[in-house]
Amino acid sequence: MARSQKLSNLPNVPAFGAYRSTDQSISTGTWTKLQAATELFDTASAYDNATNYRFTPQITGYYQVNGSVYVNAASSLTNVAARIYKNGSAYALGTACGVFSTTEAGASVSAIIYMNGTTDYLEIWGYAQGTTLVFKGATDANHFSACLVRLG
Protein backbone atom coordinates (compact mmCIF):
# COMPACT_ATOMS: atom_id res chain seq x y z
CA MET A 1 0.00 0.00 0.00
CA ALA A 2 1.32 3.44 -0.89
CA ARG A 3 2.19 5.87 1.91
CA SER A 4 -0.61 8.27 0.91
CA GLN A 5 -3.16 5.46 1.19
CA LYS A 6 -1.98 4.62 4.73
CA LEU A 7 -2.23 8.24 5.82
CA SER A 8 -5.70 8.59 4.35
CA ASN A 9 -6.89 5.73 6.58
CA LEU A 10 -5.91 7.56 9.77
CA PRO A 11 -8.60 9.29 11.83
CA ASN A 12 -8.56 13.06 12.09
CA VAL A 13 -5.53 13.17 14.39
CA PRO A 14 -6.09 15.56 17.32
CA ALA A 15 -3.76 18.54 17.29
CA PHE A 16 -4.29 22.13 18.29
CA GLY A 17 -2.48 25.36 18.96
CA ALA A 18 -3.87 28.36 20.84
CA TYR A 19 -2.62 31.55 22.44
CA ARG A 20 -3.73 34.47 24.60
CA SER A 21 -4.33 37.56 22.43
CA THR A 22 -5.12 40.07 25.21
CA ASP A 23 -3.65 40.60 28.67
CA GLN A 24 -5.03 38.32 31.40
CA SER A 25 -4.72 39.63 34.96
CA ILE A 26 -3.28 37.21 37.50
CA SER A 27 -2.74 37.36 41.25
CA THR A 28 0.69 37.18 42.81
CA GLY A 29 1.61 33.83 44.32
CA THR A 30 -1.43 32.04 42.86
CA TRP A 31 -1.57 29.37 40.16
CA THR A 32 -3.85 30.67 37.38
CA LYS A 33 -5.20 28.86 34.31
CA LEU A 34 -4.05 30.37 31.01
CA GLN A 35 -7.14 31.32 29.01
CA ALA A 36 -5.71 30.71 25.55
CA ALA A 37 -8.79 31.82 23.62
CA THR A 38 -7.36 32.37 20.14
CA GLU A 39 -6.97 29.14 18.18
CA LEU A 40 -4.34 28.83 15.50
CA PHE A 41 -5.75 25.42 14.53
CA ASP A 42 -7.82 22.61 16.06
CA THR A 43 -7.91 19.59 13.77
CA ALA A 44 -10.44 17.53 15.74
CA SER A 45 -12.43 20.18 17.65
CA ALA A 46 -10.85 18.87 20.86
CA TYR A 47 -9.82 22.23 22.38
CA ASP A 48 -12.33 24.39 24.25
CA ASN A 49 -11.21 27.96 23.62
CA ALA A 50 -14.30 29.64 25.12
CA THR A 51 -15.23 28.14 28.49
CA ASN A 52 -12.74 25.74 30.11
CA TYR A 53 -9.63 26.37 27.98
CA ARG A 54 -8.81 22.68 27.96
CA PHE A 55 -7.82 19.97 25.51
CA THR A 56 -9.95 16.79 25.59
CA PRO A 57 -8.84 14.49 22.77
CA GLN A 58 -11.19 11.65 21.89
CA ILE A 59 -8.47 9.30 20.64
CA THR A 60 -6.50 7.17 23.09
CA GLY A 61 -2.77 7.69 22.86
CA TYR A 62 0.33 9.62 23.76
CA TYR A 63 0.34 13.38 23.22
CA GLN A 64 3.18 15.88 22.99
CA VAL A 65 1.98 18.81 25.11
CA ASN A 66 3.59 22.25 25.20
CA GLY A 67 2.78 25.36 27.18
CA SER A 68 4.30 28.72 27.91
CA VAL A 69 3.43 31.73 29.99
CA TYR A 70 4.92 35.18 29.61
CA VAL A 71 4.34 37.53 32.52
CA ASN A 72 4.54 41.31 32.68
CA ALA A 73 4.69 43.06 36.06
CA ALA A 74 4.71 46.66 37.19
CA SER A 75 7.72 45.75 39.37
CA SER A 76 9.25 43.19 41.72
CA LEU A 77 8.82 40.12 39.49
CA THR A 78 10.70 37.38 41.31
CA ASN A 79 9.29 34.05 40.16
CA VAL A 80 7.57 32.65 37.05
CA ALA A 81 6.53 29.05 36.37
CA ALA A 82 4.31 27.10 33.96
CA ARG A 83 2.56 23.84 34.68
CA ILE A 84 0.62 21.23 32.74
CA TYR A 85 -2.45 20.02 34.62
CA LYS A 86 -4.06 16.68 33.74
CA ASN A 87 -7.63 16.15 34.96
CA GLY A 88 -7.32 19.07 37.37
CA SER A 89 -4.06 17.95 39.01
CA ALA A 90 -0.50 19.19 38.53
CA TYR A 91 1.37 16.93 36.08
CA ALA A 92 4.55 18.66 34.83
CA LEU A 93 6.39 21.81 35.92
CA GLY A 94 8.54 24.25 33.98
CA THR A 95 10.30 27.25 35.49
CA ALA A 96 11.54 30.59 34.18
CA CYS A 97 13.62 30.52 31.03
CA GLY A 98 15.38 33.11 28.91
CA VAL A 99 15.82 36.72 29.95
CA PHE A 100 14.44 37.45 33.40
CA SER A 101 13.92 40.98 34.66
CA THR A 102 11.93 42.62 37.45
CA THR A 103 9.14 43.44 34.97
CA GLU A 104 8.96 40.53 32.50
CA ALA A 105 9.82 36.85 32.21
CA GLY A 106 8.54 33.63 30.71
CA ALA A 107 8.38 29.96 31.56
CA SER A 108 7.67 26.92 29.42
CA VAL A 109 6.76 23.31 30.02
CA SER A 110 6.43 20.22 27.84
CA ALA A 111 5.76 16.54 28.32
CA ILE A 112 4.50 13.46 26.52
CA ILE A 113 1.29 12.44 28.27
CA TYR A 114 -0.94 9.40 27.90
CA MET A 115 -4.62 10.29 27.39
CA ASN A 116 -7.47 7.77 27.68
CA GLY A 117 -9.48 9.20 24.77
CA THR A 118 -12.68 9.67 26.74
CA THR A 119 -12.44 11.70 29.96
CA ASP A 120 -8.82 12.90 30.26
CA TYR A 121 -8.19 16.60 29.73
CA LEU A 122 -5.22 18.98 29.84
CA GLU A 123 -4.76 22.62 30.83
CA ILE A 124 -1.86 25.08 31.16
CA TRP A 125 -1.48 27.07 34.37
CA GLY A 126 0.97 29.81 35.26
CA TYR A 127 2.41 31.27 38.43
CA ALA A 128 4.22 34.50 39.21
CA GLN A 129 5.20 36.71 42.11
CA GLY A 130 5.30 40.48 41.66
CA THR A 131 3.08 43.55 41.46
CA THR A 132 0.24 44.16 38.95
CA LEU A 133 0.76 40.93 37.02
CA VAL A 134 -0.62 39.86 33.64
CA PHE A 135 -0.12 37.04 31.20
CA LYS A 136 0.92 39.25 28.28
CA GLY A 137 -1.50 39.12 25.37
CA ALA A 138 0.43 38.69 22.13
CA THR A 139 0.76 36.15 19.32
CA ASP A 140 4.22 35.12 20.54
CA ALA A 141 3.77 35.18 24.34
CA ASN A 142 1.38 32.67 25.96
CA HIS A 143 0.79 29.38 24.17
CA PHE A 144 -0.82 25.98 24.64
CA SER A 145 -0.54 23.18 22.08
CA ALA A 146 -0.73 19.42 21.83
CA CYS A 147 -0.74 16.68 19.20
CA LEU A 148 -1.09 12.93 19.07
CA VAL A 149 2.32 11.30 18.62
CA ARG A 150 1.40 7.62 19.14
CA LEU A 151 -1.84 5.71 19.30
CA GLY A 152 -2.36 3.96 22.61
Helices and strands as residue ranges (DSSP letters): H 3-8, E 15-19, E 24-26, E 32-33, E 38-42, E 47-48, E 54-55, E 61-72, E 75-86, E 89-97, E 104-115, E 122-131, E 133-135, E 143-151
